Amino acid sequence: MDAVKVHFDLPRTNDDWPPVSVESLWAEPVGDDVVRLSNAPWFVRGVANGDLIRVRRDEDGVHWATEQVEWSGRCTIRVVPFGSGPLRGSVQRVLDAFEPFGVTGEGIRQYHLAALDVPPDADLAAVQRVLRAGARDGWWDYDEGCVGDDWLAAAPN
């Protein structure tokens, strides 16, 4: 089947975040009303690449996410590199820093944001060490958009 775009409504916080009200993610249909996400989200919380998502189609044929059916075991981590830091705001350099761990992702320059797609077989403790070191050293800030028990267990006490 052909890939489809799945739209997610995004609630906005008091500080006007996220900067968009809808995010669209690529997905592969796996059933009449279920798709498998094909990329990590930049703004949607609680979902990751590979998750199964139930969708409904509106009168225009647009697919809207209604619920997460099954988690893929992958984590989504969002990283914002500081323009004044050593990476000079480069999202590509963020992606490059995590590539040795088998972590992939995508950057969106408009918002100076990288969405990391962390596979379940990655060295989660090592990924977390790099994230914490980068935050401590002024390279970036990060947010855990979708994590599971293994990620939480890998965190230092």
C-alpha positions as CSV (number, residue, x, y, z in Angstrom):
1,M,0.0,0.0,0.0
2,D,1.0,3.6,-0.6
3,A,2.2,5.7,2.3
4,V,-0.3,8.2,3.8
5,K,0.0,11.3,5.9
6,V,-1.5,11.1,9.3
7,H,-2.5,14.3,11.0
8,F,-2.2,14.9,14.8
9,D,-4.0,17.7,16.5
10,L,-1.6,19.5,18.9
11,P,-2.8,21.2,22.0
12,R,-0.9,24.5,22.7
13,T,0.6,25.4,26.0
14,N,0.4,28.9,27.6
15,D,3.8,29.7,26.1
16,D,2.5,29.0,22.5
17,W,4.3,25.7,22.2
18,P,4.3,23.9,19.9
19,P,4.5,26.5,17.2
20,V,2.0,24.5,15.0
21,S,-1.5,23.3,15.7
22,V,-1.2,20.1,13.5
23,E,1.7,17.8,12.7
24,S,1.6,15.4,9.8
25,L,3.6,12.2,9.9
26,W,4.2,9.6,7.2
27,A,2.7,6.2,7.8
28,E,2.0,2.8,6.1
29,P,-1.5,1.4,6.3
30,V,-1.6,-2.0,8.0
31,G,-5.4,-2.3,8.3
32,D,-8.7,-0.5,7.5
33,D,-8.2,2.1,10.2
34,V,-4.6,1.4,11.5
35,V,-1.3,2.7,10.3
36,R,2.4,2.2,11.2
37,L,4.3,5.5,11.6
38,S,7.3,5.8,9.3
39,N,9.1,8.7,11.0
40,A,9.7,10.3,14.4
41,P,7.5,13.3,15.3
42,W,8.9,16.8,16.0
43,F,6.0,17.9,18.1
44,V,3.6,15.1,18.8
45,R,4.1,13.7,22.3
46,G,3.7,10.1,23.3
47,V,4.3,8.4,19.9
48,A,7.4,7.1,18.1
49,N,8.5,5.8,14.7
50,G,6.9,2.4,14.1
51,D,4.0,2.9,16.5
52,L,0.6,1.6,15.4
53,I,-2.0,4.4,15.3
54,R,-5.7,4.2,14.8
55,V,-7.0,6.8,12.4
56,R,-10.3,8.1,11.1
57,R,-10.8,9.7,7.7
58,D,-12.6,12.9,7.4
59,E,-15.0,13.9,4.6
60,D,-11.9,15.1,2.6
61,G,-10.1,11.8,3.0
62,V,-7.6,13.2,5.4
63,H,-6.3,10.7,8.0
64,W,-6.5,11.9,11.6
65,A,-4.9,10.1,14.5
66,T,-7.4,9.0,17.2
67,E,-5.3,6.7,19.4
68,Q,-2.1,4.8,19.8
69,V,-2.8,1.1,19.3
70,E,0.7,-0.3,20.0
71,W,4.0,1.2,20.9
72,S,7.0,0.2,18.8
73,G,9.5,0.2,21.6
74,R,11.3,3.1,20.0
75,C,11.9,6.4,21.8
76,T,11.5,9.9,20.5
77,I,13.9,12.5,21.9
78,R,13.8,16.2,20.8
79,V,17.0,18.2,20.8
80,V,17.3,21.9,20.3
81,P,20.9,23.0,19.7
82,F,21.9,26.4,21.1
83,G,23.0,28.9,18.4
84,S,25.5,30.3,20.9
85,G,26.9,26.8,21.7
86,P,29.6,24.7,20.1
87,L,27.2,23.3,17.5
88,R,26.2,26.8,16.4
89,G,22.6,25.6,16.2
90,S,23.3,22.9,13.7
91,V,20.6,20.2,13.8
92,Q,22.8,18.1,11.4
93,R,25.6,18.1,14.0
94,V,23.1,16.9,16.6
95,L,22.1,14.0,14.3
96,D,25.8,13.2,13.7
97,A,26.5,13.1,17.4
98,F,24.0,10.2,17.9
99,E,24.6,8.3,14.7
100,P,27.3,6.1,16.3
101,F,24.7,4.7,18.7
102,G,22.4,3.6,15.8
103,V,20.1,6.6,16.5
104,T,18.6,8.3,13.4
105,G,16.3,11.3,13.1
106,E,15.4,14.4,11.2
107,G,16.0,18.0,11.7
108,I,13.7,20.9,11.0
109,R,15.8,24.1,10.6
110,Q,12.8,26.4,10.8
111,Y,12.5,25.6,14.5
112,H,16.1,24.6,15.2
113,L,15.0,21.2,16.3
114,A,16.1,17.6,15.8
115,A,13.8,14.6,16.5
116,L,15.9,11.6,17.4
117,D,14.5,8.1,16.7
118,V,16.1,5.8,19.3
119,P,15.7,2.1,18.5
120,P,15.1,-0.3,21.4
121,D,18.4,-2.1,20.8
122,A,20.5,1.1,21.2
123,D,22.7,1.6,24.2
124,L,20.2,3.7,26.0
125,A,22.5,4.6,28.9
126,A,25.2,5.9,26.4
127,V,22.6,7.9,24.5
128,Q,21.4,9.4,27.8
129,R,25.0,10.2,28.8
130,V,25.5,12.2,25.6
131,L,22.2,14.0,26.0
132,R,23.0,15.0,29.6
133,A,26.6,16.0,28.8
134,G,25.4,18.2,25.9
135,A,22.8,19.9,28.1
136,R,25.3,20.4,30.9
137,D,28.0,21.8,28.5
138,G,25.6,24.2,26.8
139,W,25.3,22.4,23.5
140,W,21.6,21.8,23.6
141,D,18.4,21.3,25.5
142,Y,16.3,18.2,25.1
143,D,12.9,16.8,25.8
144,E,11.8,13.1,26.1
145,G,8.8,13.1,23.7
146,C,8.2,9.3,24.0
147,V,10.1,6.9,26.2
148,G,9.4,3.6,27.9
149,D,10.5,1.6,30.9
150,D,13.8,0.5,29.4
151,W,14.7,4.2,28.8
152,L,13.7,5.1,32.4
153,A,15.6,2.1,33.8
154,A,18.8,3.2,31.9
155,A,18.8,6.6,33.6
156,P,21.3,7.1,36.4
157,N,19.9,7.2,40.0
